[in-house]
Amino acid sequence: MFKKLRLQLENFYYAKKYNKPFVFENYKIIKNHFSGKKLNIIYLSYYDSTFCENNTLKPLEELGTVFRFEMTRTPHQKSWYTQNIKMEQNKKMLEFVAKTIANHPIDVIVCYLSGHSTTPQILATIQSFGIPMVNEALDDERKFRSRRGRDGVRRGLQEICKYFTLSLTTSKSALIKYEVEGGRPMYKDYAGNEKIYKNLHFEKIYDVGFVGADYGIRRTYIEYLRKNGICVYTKGDGWEEGFATGEEMIDIFNQSKIVLGFSTVGSNDDIFILKGRDFEVPLTGSFYMTGHHEELKEYFKLGEDIETYLSKEDLLQKVHYYLEHEDKREKIALSGYTKCLKNYTAKKSYEKVFGYLGL
């Protein structure tokens, strides 16, 4: 509750500072004007999760040659500040960018960075090279400011967003925050990589499948289903079945009659955001059901493309219903698959951004 109140106060503060009518359509790229030429792309990131590997790096590689710099393969290091790893990695990143620009004609620099991973000074230097810089953030609904790190820089986007040509966000409320802090925000369609997340036409052997770590409300909801006679197959950090590889995850999606999702953030049960699963699962052709929140309506017709639930009791009732009504379940799964394949693939999403930049 405290974190939600803090987020509400932050949103109120920025809405007051914005002080003009908010027109969401002004921040959306409607048409794809990408030239289709092969690009030379520098990709800078702090740490690439499976989601970033599949839905950022690989789509960028389809669009051209990618020169990649990743700061760490072990995120959340306790020594990041105390041993000056952050400063050392930022210097290496700057050297990498300068060397790459000296040897190749670079069209765009794509970043997945925050104040935790980088510094305003380093970004100002990279900005001075005069190449369009695009930064992407998928959790800035609640982490736009965030607390200060030991080096005094806020861990979110507040202090660094002004250095980017475009700041891509999937959060409507964050658009105002970027504007107030001098950034140039654009709402980027959430998407999945259809070449990775695809329908393998496997037999459905699990009634309900869930892939993800055990934290927050997840165990409470899943144990509630199990206590009420629903067989739920789980895999991920903290579950008895153990961690799932990327390949195993896609297999489980394909093998589940219902793929379960959660829209809550971390340990919070009252803050909701869009998730990569909202697009990855439908692309596998499976029926997807996740926690209800309003921004899903920007992408899907709820109850027609995907299904949502309001509580664990509502979840149980809908699981029973869709297990008993295979025809309706499969109709929704097909509709979600078709919509995502047509509109929400990662490559198309980046094409729209690059076309907007005149590339």
N, C-alpha and C positions, 0 to 999 in steps of 0.2 A: 504494500500500500504506500509506503514512504517513497519508493522509487517512482511509482506512478504519479504521486503528488508532485514530486520534484520535476518530472517530465511535463506535467500539466502547467506548472509555474513557468518552466522554460518556454513552452509553446506560447503561453500568454504574453510573456515578455517580448518575444520576437514578433508576435502578431501586432503588438502595440507599436514597436519600433518600425515595422514595415509600413503601417499607417496608410494603406491604400487598398482598393479592392483587389482581391486575389482572383486572378483568372487562370485557372489550371491549364486551359488550352494553350496559353502563351508559352508554356514550358514543355510542350509535347512536340516531337518531330513526327509529323503525320505521314509524309511521303519519303520514299527511298530515292534519293538523287545521287547515289554513289556511282562514280564513273565506271567502275569495274576493273580499273587498272590494278596491277600488282603493286602493293605498297612495301616500302621498307619501314618497319615498325620497331621502335625500342619499347620493350615491356619491362617496367620496373615494379617490383612487388616486395613486400615485407616477407610474406610466407604464402605459398600457394597450397590451399587445401585441395581436396579432390574436386570440390565444386569449381574452384578457380582453374584448376588444370583442365577440366572438361569443358567448362562454359566460358572461359576467357582465353586461355593460352591456345587451345586447339582451334577455336574459331578464328583467332587472329592469324594462326599459321595457314589457314585456308585462304586468307586474304592477302598474303604476301610473305616476305621474309621477316622473321622475328628475331631480334637481338635481345636476349633475355638476361636480366639481372635480378636474382632473388636473394634477399638479405640473409635468410635463415631457413633451414629445414626443421628446426625445432622451436616453434613459437613459444611465447610467454616465458622466456628465459629469465630467471631471477637476476642473472648477471648482466642483463641488457643495459642497465644504467650503472651499476656499481663497478663494472669492469670496463666502462666506456665502449662497449661493443657497438652501441648505437652510433656514436661519433665515428668510430673506425669504419663501420659499414656504410655510413653516409659518404665518407671520403672516397671509399672504393666505388660506390655508385656513381659519384660525380666523375671520377677518373674513367669509369666504364663509358659513361655517356659521352664525354669529351673525345675519347679515343674512337668510339663508334662513329660519331659525327665526322671526325677527321678522315675516316676511311670509307664512309658510305653516305650517299644522299638520303637523308632520313625525311620521311613524309610526316610522321606523327609519333609522339611519345605517349604511350598508354600506361597509366599508373594505377596501382592498387595500394595507396599509401595513406597514412594518417599521421597525426602529431606524435603518436607513440613511436612510429617507425622512422620519422624523418624530421628535419628542422626547417624553419622558414628560410634560414640563410642558404642552405643547400638548394632549396627549390628556387630561390631568387636567382641563384647562379645558373641553374639549368634553364630557367625562364629566359635568361639573357641570350641564349643561343638562338632565339627567334623561331623555334619550331613549335607547332601547336601541341599543347600538353593537355591530355584528358585524364582526369582522375575519377575512379569509380569507387563508390561506397555503398554497401548493401545493409549496413546496420546503423545508419545515421539517424534513424527515427529516435533512438535513445542515446546515441553516443556522438552527437554533433559536437558538444563541448567536452564532456567527460572531465575527470579530475586531472590535475597537473602531474606530470611525471617528475622524477627527481631532478631533471634538468630544467624544470620550470615551464616546459611547453605542455599545453593541454593535449591530452591523448587523442582527442577527436579531430574534427575538421575545422573548427572555428578559426584557428590561427594560421592555417596554411591554405585555405580554399582560394584566397585571392591570387595565388600564384599560377593557377591553372586556367587555360583557355576555356575549358568546360569542366564543370563538376557534375558527374552523372549520379543520380540518386533514384531509388525506387520508392522513396517516401515523399508523399505529398506535403506533409508538414515541414519537412526539411528544406523544401524549396525556398520558403520565406527566410529561413535562417541563413542560407547561403547568400541571398540577396542583401540582407542586413549587414553581413560581414564582408561585403565586397566581392563575393564570388559571382560566377556566371553559371548558374545551375541549369540543368536540363533533366527532365524526367526520362529515364531510360526504361524501355520495356524490359521487364523481367523475362527471362527466356531459358531454354535448355538446349543442349546439343543433341539433335535428333540422330546424329551418327553414333552417339554413345548410348543414349537412352532410347531403346527401340523395342518393338514388339518381337519377341522370340518365339511366340506361339507355343509356349509351354503349357502343360497340363496344370490346372489350378489345384494345388495340393494343400494350400493353407487357407483357412477361412478368413483370417485377418493376419496381415504381415506388417511388421514395423521394423525399420532399420534406422538406428540412431542411438546416441548415447543415453544412458539412464540418468536423468536429472530433472529437476522441477516437478511438474505434475505428471510426468509421463508414467512412472511406475504406479501411481495412485489410480490413474485411469485404466491402465492395462490390467492391473490386478483386479479392479472392479469388474472388467469384462470377464476375466477368468473365473472369478467367484460366482459369476452368473451364467456359467456354462459355455462361454465362448472360448474357442481354441485360438490363442494368439501366439504367433511365432515371432520372436524378437531376436535381433542381432545388433550388436554395437557395444561400445565401451560401457562396462558396468552390468551387462546382462549375462546370465548364466551361459548363454550360447556363445558368448565371446564376440570379438571384433569381426566385422564383415569387410572383405575386400571390395573394391569397386565392381569387380565382376560378379561377386556373390550378391551384392546389393541389387544389381539389375536382374539377376536370376530370381531373387525373392520377390521383387516387384511383379515380374512376369508370372510367378507361381501363386500369387495371392488373389483370392476372390475380391478382397477389400484391402487396399493399402491405406494404413492409418497415418495421418499427419498431425502435427501439433503446431499451432500458430503463435504460441506464447514464446517469450524471450527468456532464456536462462531459467532462473528460479522464480521469475515473476509469473503469476497466473492472471495478471490483469493488464499486461502490455502485449499488444499483438502486432506482428509484422508479416509481410510476405516472405515466403521461404522458397529456396530453390526446388524443394520437393514438389511445390505446387505446380511446377512445369515439367520436372523430370518424370514424375510418375505418369501423368497423362500421355506423355510421348511413348511410354512402353505399352500403351493400349489397355492399361489396367484401370479399374474403378478406384477413385481416390476420394477419401473423406478426411477433412481436417477441421480444426477449430474455426468457428465463424468469426470473420471480421470484414469490415466494409470495403477495404481496398481490393479484396478479391473480386468485387463486382466490376472493377475496371477492366478485368480480363475475362471473366467467366459469367455465364448464367448459372447461378447456384441452383442445384437441383436438376440441371439439364446437362452441364458440362462436367461438373464435379459436385460433391455433396459436402455439407458442413454440419457441425453439431455445436450446441450451446452449452452443454454440460455432460457429465459422465452418464447421467440418466438418459439424456437425449441421444448420446452416442450409442448406448446399449440398445435402445429402441430401434434406431436406424440400422444398426448392424443386423439385428434380428430380421428386420423388414427386407433388407437387400440380400441377405443370404437366402431368404425364402422366395424372392422375386428375381431370378436370374435374368429374365428378359429385360426388366427395367435397369438392372445393374449394368448389363452389357450395352444397353442403348446409351446410357450416360457415359460409359467408358469410351465408346466409339466417338461420341460427340466431343468429349474432351481431347481425345487424340487428334481429331480432325482440326479442331480450333487451334491447338498448339502447333501442329505441323504447318498450318497455313500462316499463322501470325506471330508465333512466339518461339522462334529458333534463334540461337545465339548469333549465328553468322548474320542473319538479316538485321538483328538488333544493332550490331556494330556497323553494318553497311549504312544504316540510316544516320548514325552518328557521324561517320566519315563523310557521307554525302552532305550533311549539314555544314561541315567544315570546308566544303568545296573540293574534297578529294575524289 
